[in-house]
Amino acid sequence: MEENKQYKEMIHAEDDELVIDWMGILRKIIAIRKTLYKAAGVGLVIGILIALGIPKQYTVSVTLSPEVSGGNSGSSGLASMAASFLGASVGTNSPDALNATLAPDIVASTPFLLELLDARVVSQDQKIDTTLTAYLDEQKSPWWSYIMAAPGMAISGIKSLFDKEEEEASKDSIQSGTIQLNEEDAAKLGGLKKAILAEPDKKSGIITLTVTLQDPKVTATMADTVVSKLQQYIIAYRTRKAKEDCEYLEKLYKERQQEYYDAQRHYAHYVDANSNMVFQSTMAERERLQNDMNLAYQVYSQVAQQLQVARAKVQEEKPVFAVVEPAVVPLYPSGTSKKVIVIGFVFLAVALAGAWQLLGKPYWQQLKEALRKPQE
């Protein structure tokens, strides 16, 4: 019985510790209401400054579904029909080396972004008609970014004395197969990497391209341009090997064709010149030239068939793209609303001021008193 009584007393003690004095907290809040009003005013001013400093941005999303040929579906085309004459397989069962999961890496690659800088864009109000690289220079930035960029601008001004040397080095590096960017172009590419995103769905293979810029018409135009460039890049990648094989067979075809025509011409000239001759040596030479002509024709015919296979393979390797959701000019800006930003800063200022007055300040006073006692 005594143990149960002690246990109940402990429970009541714990319950008493968990009781919150709401009226006491309310009285403390009322006591510091003037401080909270000031904090709300400060938060309101800061929120307005931040909200007005953030430029409007528009987002356009495009859904792209690549239908890549693969498996045995391509084996029933023209390439397999041409290959049947040679008794060889087309070889379309190899796995796809460029799938939807690589789309983000392609879109964020430096060569891809450099090609986008030359794209032509027109603003919604028709006042801007220039290239993307010039448009990026005219985009607005938050006011605090100029303050943060002031030291970098001073350093870049000093480095501008060496611009000529940098340009010459840049030209040499481009010619040698590398890419060297100055600070301005590197900053633009860094901004584009954040503004242009690609999100692939591994299950369905659908690619969602998202472009975020400050003008709705420019955003939609760039979204369409990114889709077109991505299609061209994937098609060029998929058909590169087939085109190289086709170009090689084109060259080989012309060479074998010329060899056959030469052998045919030699045979015809020899027959015309020795049509009345019945010597054994004449007959042997005629037979040799005829065999050379037949052999040249066989090689020429085989190369011609392989060329037809290669031409069909180039067409079969081209992936087909279906644009599920095209680029549409947005009507409203994206991102967080200015009202939400202002309300958020007001709430944050009031919460911080209240936490300091109710919790931080008492503990700070206790800490200062504790530090003074050893000295006394």
ZILINJO-V848435 format. One record per residue. N is the residue number from 0. RES is the residue in one letter. BURIAL is I if it has 16 or more other ideal C-beta (glycine too) atoms within 10 Angstrom, else O. Layout:
# ZILINJO-V848435
n:N res:RES burial:BURIAL
n:N res:RES burial:BURIAL
This chain:
# ZILINJO-V848435
n:0 res:M burial:O
n:1 res:E burial:O
n:2 res:E burial:O
n:3 res:N burial:O
n:4 res:K burial:O
n:5 res:Q burial:O
n:6 res:Y burial:O
n:7 res:K burial:O
n:8 res:E burial:O
n:9 res:M burial:O
n:10 res:I burial:O
n:11 res:H burial:O
n:12 res:A burial:O
n:13 res:E burial:O
n:14 res:D burial:O
n:15 res:D burial:O
n:16 res:E burial:O
n:17 res:L burial:O
n:18 res:V burial:O
n:19 res:I burial:O
n:20 res:D burial:O
n:21 res:W burial:O
n:22 res:M burial:O
n:23 res:G burial:O
n:24 res:I burial:O
n:25 res:L burial:O
n:26 res:R burial:O
n:27 res:K burial:O
n:28 res:I burial:O
n:29 res:I burial:O
n:30 res:A burial:O
n:31 res:I burial:I
n:32 res:R burial:O
n:33 res:K burial:O
n:34 res:T burial:O
n:35 res:L burial:I
n:36 res:Y burial:O
n:37 res:K burial:O
n:38 res:A burial:I
n:39 res:A burial:I
n:40 res:G burial:O
n:41 res:V burial:I
n:42 res:G burial:I
n:43 res:L burial:O
n:44 res:V burial:O
n:45 res:I burial:I
n:46 res:G burial:I
n:47 res:I burial:O
n:48 res:L burial:O
n:49 res:I burial:I
n:50 res:A burial:I
n:51 res:L burial:O
n:52 res:G burial:O
n:53 res:I burial:I
n:54 res:P burial:O
n:55 res:K burial:O
n:56 res:Q burial:I
n:57 res:Y burial:I
n:58 res:T burial:I
n:59 res:V burial:I
n:60 res:S burial:I
n:61 res:V burial:I
n:62 res:T burial:O
n:63 res:L burial:I
n:64 res:S burial:I
n:65 res:P burial:I
n:66 res:E burial:O
n:67 res:V burial:I
n:68 res:S burial:I
n:69 res:G burial:O
n:70 res:G burial:O
n:71 res:N burial:O
n:72 res:S burial:O
n:73 res:G burial:I
n:74 res:S burial:I
n:75 res:S burial:O
n:76 res:G burial:I
n:77 res:L burial:I
n:78 res:A burial:I
n:79 res:S burial:I
n:80 res:M burial:O
n:81 res:A burial:I
n:82 res:A burial:I
n:83 res:S burial:O
n:84 res:F burial:O
n:85 res:L burial:O
n:86 res:G burial:O
n:87 res:A burial:O
n:88 res:S burial:O
n:89 res:V burial:I
n:90 res:G burial:O
n:91 res:T burial:I
n:92 res:N burial:O
n:93 res:S burial:O
n:94 res:P burial:O
n:95 res:D burial:O
n:96 res:A burial:O
n:97 res:L burial:I
n:98 res:N burial:O
n:99 res:A burial:I
n:100 res:T burial:O
n:101 res:L burial:I
n:102 res:A burial:I
n:103 res:P burial:I
n:104 res:D burial:O
n:105 res:I burial:I
n:106 res:V burial:I
n:107 res:A burial:I
n:108 res:S burial:O
n:109 res:T burial:O
n:110 res:P burial:O
n:111 res:F burial:I
n:112 res:L burial:I
n:113 res:L burial:I
n:114 res:E burial:O
n:115 res:L burial:I
n:116 res:L burial:I
n:117 res:D burial:O
n:118 res:A burial:I
n:119 res:R burial:O
n:120 res:V burial:I
n:121 res:V burial:O
n:122 res:S burial:I
n:123 res:Q burial:O
n:124 res:D burial:O
n:125 res:Q burial:O
n:126 res:K burial:O
n:127 res:I burial:O
n:128 res:D burial:O
n:129 res:T burial:O
n:130 res:T burial:O
n:131 res:L burial:I
n:132 res:T burial:I
n:133 res:A burial:O
n:134 res:Y burial:I
n:135 res:L burial:I
n:136 res:D burial:O
n:137 res:E burial:O
n:138 res:Q burial:O
n:139 res:K burial:O
n:140 res:S burial:O
n:141 res:P burial:O
n:142 res:W burial:O
n:143 res:W burial:O
n:144 res:S burial:O
n:145 res:Y burial:O
n:146 res:I burial:O
n:147 res:M burial:O
n:148 res:A burial:O
n:149 res:A burial:O
n:150 res:P burial:O
n:151 res:G burial:O
n:152 res:M burial:O
n:153 res:A burial:O
n:154 res:I burial:O
n:155 res:S burial:O
n:156 res:G burial:O
n:157 res:I burial:O
n:158 res:K burial:O
n:159 res:S burial:O
n:160 res:L burial:O
n:161 res:F burial:O
n:162 res:D burial:O
n:163 res:K burial:O
n:164 res:E burial:O
n:165 res:E burial:O
n:166 res:E burial:O
n:167 res:E burial:O
n:168 res:A burial:O
n:169 res:S burial:I
n:170 res:K burial:O
n:171 res:D burial:O
n:172 res:S burial:O
n:173 res:I burial:O
n:174 res:Q burial:O
n:175 res:S burial:O
n:176 res:G burial:O
n:177 res:T burial:O
n:178 res:I burial:O
n:179 res:Q burial:O
n:180 res:L burial:I
n:181 res:N burial:O
n:182 res:E burial:O
n:183 res:E burial:O
n:184 res:D burial:I
n:185 res:A burial:O
n:186 res:A burial:O
n:187 res:K burial:I
n:188 res:L burial:I
n:189 res:G burial:O
n:190 res:G burial:O
n:191 res:L burial:I
n:192 res:K burial:O
n:193 res:K burial:O
n:194 res:A burial:I
n:195 res:I burial:I
n:196 res:L burial:I
n:197 res:A burial:I
n:198 res:E burial:O
n:199 res:P burial:I
n:200 res:D burial:O
n:201 res:K burial:O
n:202 res:K burial:O
n:203 res:S burial:O
n:204 res:G burial:I
n:205 res:I burial:I
n:206 res:I burial:I
n:207 res:T burial:I
n:208 res:L burial:I
n:209 res:T burial:I
n:210 res:V burial:I
n:211 res:T burial:I
n:212 res:L burial:I
n:213 res:Q burial:I
n:214 res:D burial:I
n:215 res:P burial:I
n:216 res:K burial:I
n:217 res:V burial:I
n:218 res:T burial:I
n:219 res:A burial:I
n:220 res:T burial:I
n:221 res:M burial:I
n:222 res:A burial:I
n:223 res:D burial:I
n:224 res:T burial:I
n:225 res:V burial:I
n:226 res:V burial:I
n:227 res:S burial:O
n:228 res:K burial:I
n:229 res:L burial:I
n:230 res:Q burial:I
n:231 res:Q burial:O
n:232 res:Y burial:I
n:233 res:I burial:I
n:234 res:I burial:I
n:235 res:A burial:O
n:236 res:Y burial:O
n:237 res:R burial:I
n:238 res:T burial:I
n:239 res:R burial:O
n:240 res:K burial:O
n:241 res:A burial:I
n:242 res:K burial:I
n:243 res:E burial:O
n:244 res:D burial:I
n:245 res:C burial:I
n:246 res:E burial:O
n:247 res:Y burial:O
n:248 res:L burial:I
n:249 res:E burial:O
n:250 res:K burial:O
n:251 res:L burial:I
n:252 res:Y burial:I
n:253 res:K burial:O
n:254 res:E burial:O
n:255 res:R burial:I
n:256 res:Q burial:I
n:257 res:Q burial:O
n:258 res:E burial:I
n:259 res:Y burial:I
n:260 res:Y burial:O
n:261 res:D burial:O
n:262 res:A burial:I
n:263 res:Q burial:I
n:264 res:R burial:O
n:265 res:H burial:O
n:266 res:Y burial:I
n:267 res:A burial:O
n:268 res:H burial:O
n:269 res:Y burial:I
n:270 res:V burial:O
n:271 res:D burial:O
n:272 res:A burial:O
n:273 res:N burial:O
n:274 res:S burial:O
n:275 res:N burial:O
n:276 res:M burial:O
n:277 res:V burial:O
n:278 res:F burial:O
n:279 res:Q burial:O
n:280 res:S burial:O
n:281 res:T burial:I
n:282 res:M burial:O
n:283 res:A burial:O
n:284 res:E burial:O
n:285 res:R burial:I
n:286 res:E burial:O
n:287 res:R burial:O
n:288 res:L burial:I
n:289 res:Q burial:O
n:290 res:N burial:O
n:291 res:D burial:I
n:292 res:M burial:I
n:293 res:N burial:O
n:294 res:L burial:O
n:295 res:A burial:I
n:296 res:Y burial:I
n:297 res:Q burial:O
n:298 res:V burial:I
n:299 res:Y burial:I
n:300 res:S burial:O
n:301 res:Q burial:O
n:302 res:V burial:I
n:303 res:A burial:I
n:304 res:Q burial:I
n:305 res:Q burial:I
n:306 res:L burial:I
n:307 res:Q burial:I
n:308 res:V burial:I
n:309 res:A burial:I
n:310 res:R burial:I
n:311 res:A burial:I
n:312 res:K burial:I
n:313 res:V burial:I
n:314 res:Q burial:O
n:315 res:E burial:I
n:316 res:E burial:I
n:317 res:K burial:O
n:318 res:P burial:I
n:319 res:V burial:O
n:320 res:F burial:I
n:321 res:A burial:O
n:322 res:V burial:O
n:323 res:V burial:O
n:324 res:E burial:O
n:325 res:P burial:O
n:326 res:A burial:I
n:327 res:V burial:O
n:328 res:V burial:O
n:329 res:P burial:I
n:330 res:L burial:O
n:331 res:Y burial:O
n:332 res:P burial:O
n:333 res:S burial:O
n:334 res:G burial:O
n:335 res:T burial:O
n:336 res:S burial:O
n:337 res:K burial:I
n:338 res:K burial:O
n:339 res:V burial:O
n:340 res:I burial:I
n:341 res:V burial:I
n:342 res:I burial:O
n:343 res:G burial:O
n:344 res:F burial:I
n:345 res:V burial:I
n:346 res:F burial:O
n:347 res:L burial:O
n:348 res:A burial:I
n:349 res:V burial:I
n:350 res:A burial:O
n:351 res:L burial:O
n:352 res:A burial:I
n:353 res:G burial:I
n:354 res:A burial:O
n:355 res:W burial:O
n:356 res:Q burial:I
n:357 res:L burial:O
n:358 res:L burial:O
n:359 res:G burial:O
n:360 res:K burial:O
n:361 res:P burial:O
n:362 res:Y burial:O
n:363 res:W burial:O
n:364 res:Q burial:O
n:365 res:Q burial:O
n:366 res:L burial:O
n:367 res:K burial:O
n:368 res:E burial:O
n:369 res:A burial:O
n:370 res:L burial:O
n:371 res:R burial:O
n:372 res:K burial:O
n:373 res:P burial:O
n:374 res:Q burial:O
n:375 res:E burial:O
